[in-house]
Amino acid sequence: FSPHEPLLSSGAAITAPGSLDSRIIGGQEVQPYSIKYQASLQTEKGEHYCGGTLVDKEWVVSAAHCWRPHLMIVVLSEHSLRETEGFEQIFGVSKIYVHNYNYKTFNNDIMIIKVYRPAMLNAYVQPVKLPGENIPQLRGDVCTVSGWGVTQPYSYVLSPVLRAVDVKEISMCSWYYWGRITENMICAGSPYGGKDSCQGDSGGPLVCNGNFEGIVSWGISCANPYYPGVYTKIFYNILALFPLFSL
């Protein structure tokens, strides 16, 4: 059983509480700025190590295991990690909330970040759509996961550009993980393997039918047909999100 480790863009692993894999395998480069809610969490040196999702002009959601004790920077409208393209919006962090995270079981692997100033919403930056109470339960739906994670299993080199891959929700996930899957988790992958999030994607979005349904959290290896990726389920944490937006 191996959690996903957030990686720096240089390829060096960092240590974080409950550190997990972070991942995109089997996908392709996206049209620049087409995933308008995608965020990159970076170190003070501008090194990407986790993903995130813009849910409101002042709020970004990521994984709790992406928390770090040192300076954290949020970047929106990012495509290439190697080039400054002129559309980036860079933010410091004013508040961080972690919602009942259990680093041993990875339950409630969610971190809510308030940035110092509101994001400028434009053609490149828009918040994701949150799932409503009447959204049908996922049953084998095709979802999209995105990030700058490694593109090959056992690699330590992050993708220089934002990539995405389509994966299927897998309902019988607890069978794969010996009962470790809680009601706060969702699984997605390919029954044939070869498609998954991987190291460097942790904290990033899983979007199904246009709704933000999950956060890249943990798993065993990457793109393994016997071990689909595990995501924090947004639906069960949504009540924790809404009250914070007024703070």
Secondary structure, 3 states (H helix, E strand, C coil): CCCECCECCCCCECCCCCCCECCCECCEECCCCCCCCEEEEECCCCCEEEEEEEEECCEEEECHHHCCCCCCEEEECCCECCCCCCCCEEECEEEEEECCCECCCCECCCEEEEECCCCCCCCCCCCCCCCCCCCCCCCCCEEEEEECCECCCCCCCECCECEEEEEEECCCHHHHCCCCCCCCEEEEECCCCCCECCCCCCCCEEEECCEEEEEEEECCCCCECCECEEEEECHHHHHHHHHHHHC
